Structure formats: C-alpha cells, structure tokens
C-alpha cells in the first residue's frame, strides 16, 4: 500500500515553470480531459496503469501471486526511475526528493 501511495506523491517539473504531482496528473487525465485511447497507449501511462492495477490487485486479493506484485513494482519503478533520472540530470532537488520514498520502498520490496 505504501508503494501505491508514494507513487502518487512523485513530483514532476519541466520547462516553462510547469510542475505537477502524479496524483494531480492522474486526476486531470481521468476526470478533466477524459482518458482516451491516444493517451492511454503512451508507454509511460500504460505502464503506470498496469503497475497500479497490479498493486491494487495484490492489496485486494487474500493470497496474490508474487509475480503480480513484482510486475507492478517493476513497471512503476521504471516510470519513477525515469523521473528520478530527469531530476538528477537537471539538478532538481524537489524531483529527486519526491521520488526517493517510492524508490526506497521498491528497494525494500526486492
């Protein structure tokens, strides 16, 4: 459950002073714009959706398959690592700091 929640607290920042938390991006994608096939098949969004559904499945089911957990953690870790790498290369401390809790929890999972 901690992985699920810490994923939503990851912070993104890009040119022009634009920034967003993943939780805000998900809200805007689903409720404001409406999730269309064009946006849903983007690799970052698709891997996030599959990873979140896998973790949610693991929380709901009594004895989930370990591979479902691993799939969810690997997919979400890949997305968060890209955001972490972008923050590290640009020297953005806020991006690095907001991604570290998820990466630490994912590291403990392994």
Number of C-alpha atoms within 10 A of each C-alpha: 9 10 20 18 12 18 23 17 17 23 23 22 16 12 6 6 6 8 14 13 16 16 16 13 16 15 12 13 16 11 10 10 9 11 13 10 8 7 13 15 12 11 11 16 15 14 21 22 17 15 25 22 15 21 21 16 16 19 14 9 9 8 8 14 11 9 11 17 19 17 17 24 25 16 19 26 24 16 17 23 16 13 20 26 15 17 22 15 10 12 11 16 12 15 22 22 15 22 26 16 17 25 21 11 15 17 11 8 11 8
